[in-house]
Amino acid sequence: MKSIFTLLFLCSLQAFGQKIHLPHEVEKGAEPAGGVAYFNQFIDANLQLPFQSAAKGLNKRIFIKGIVEPDGTMTNLELVRGIDSLCDQEALRVAKLFRAWKPALVKGEPVRQSVSYPIQFKSPPRSNYDSTSGAVVEYYDHKYVPLKDPAKAEYRTTLPIDRNGYVAGDVKYEEKKGNNWKPVGTVAFAKNNVWFKSDYLGVDSVQAYSLSARDKNMTSHASEATFQQNGRLLEYTEYGANNKTAMQKLYDLNGMVREMKLYSDSLKTEIRWYDNGQIRSVVETIAGKQNESEQIFYVNAWNTDGKQVVKDGDGYWKATSKSHDGNWLTEEGKVISGVKNGKWTGKLADSTLHYTEEYEVGVLQNGTSFYNGEKKEYTQAQVNPQFKGGLNEMYRFLASNIRYPVEASRRGASGRVQLSFVVCEDGSLCEYKVEKSAGSGLDEEALRVVKKMNGSWEPGVLRGKPVRVRYNMPINFQTM
């Protein structure tokens, strides 16, 4: 045993004793497996700008160097030039996460090569950050349009944050009365211990804690974050105008972003990465009008070694993810112009066939699914839940049941409340949430009427089986 250990030790010494080549000494230089552009995207997605540094304004680069080994890993990571201790530490953290390199080649053989690259830290100064109170203060005009000049403001919000920039106290809303600011409302800060579940943990769930500020309608008034007990991020959600979700990130236990969703109007872009940092896929989803079926476009996909298998919507797609009922499902088939074409199959983790479907340029021709030995045939893979009697009947129900809040009517308040709720397998409703608030009591009235719809819905159907579906519903309030 001692002689075997000695041999392995000597082999290891020999490998790491090989010459470290400079970029000009190799035939083909070391590079990120998926290309420089996607490597930079990985850096941007994972970089957590230290708030203390970013609040002052940043536009500097940190230079990292290391050695790309013949097996594609990187060793000897270190700083060449830094900014400050917080930024330097963050740059090294992110650099260590990426392990998807193509080694340099000399005479066709992989060799060690030194590599250096910059990591950009860029952020405009946070003029709205009050370091004395440790809070971000935003100012608005009478229509709640953001303002830069506090002297012209009629409303303001105060968001207390911690040293890392996450919500740390109650969010306060105030209205200017003369020379004084008077309270309008307060949204309570919450730090909760939770069991967090995700597809990227390697375990069923982990103990974590979440930071949020939500009102009684579950509308979020600050960016939300969930952390492991050691402080590493597990989930981060950022909200834009009207408290609408703008971005969401999911992390693994190492603190690496594995999934990022970007939202803009009716478009959702979903980007996923492998556990070595190699980009995995890009999918775009266009929401249908009034809960019509969404359109999914399979844009790009790569193998773990960086080989692109779907480019600009053309190629062969294969991906494994959790199905609607929580089981792992591997789906594969050809795509053309971003949509499914020809035969597609879905198999469970034990290779059991779950479904087979035939498409013609994105249009399902026929499908067959198998649930516990039961065979179901269908021509629509997904049927959305609907109000009994259809949309016209639903509109009649809303028109006859909505009561304009007295205070909102007196003030001439109007707007659109964006609600969501889950239609369960039996058609009942649950998990109501205000996605976009209109205030002035309009949110509460919209919720009251929607809850009155319970029992008046047909459930959604996925591949022949009733399933739970989250339904989005806008409700407009307009004064005469």
Secondary structure, 3 states (H helix, E strand, C coil): CHHHHHHHHHHHHHHHCCCEECHHHCCECCEECCCHHHHHHHHHHHCCCCHHHHCCCEEEEEEEEEEECCCCCEEEEEEEECCCHHHHHHHHHHHHHCCCEECEEECCEEEEEEEEEEEEEEECCCCCEECCCCEEEEEECCCCCEECCHHHCCEEEEEEECCCCCECCCEEEEEEECCEEEEEEEECEEEEEEEECCCCCCCCCEEEEEEEEECCCCCECCCEEEEECCCCEEEEEEECHHHCEEEEEEECCCCCEEEEEEEECCEEEEEEECCCCCEEEEEEEECCHHHCCCEEEEEEEECCCCCEEEECCEEEEEEEEECCCCCEEEEEEEEECCEEEEEEEEEECCCCEEEEEEEECCEEEEEEEEECCEEEEECCCEECCEECCCHHHHHHHHHHHCCCCHHHHHHCCCEEEEEEEEECCCCCEEEEEEEECCCCCHHHHHHHHHHCCCCCEECEEECCEEECEEEEEEEEECCC
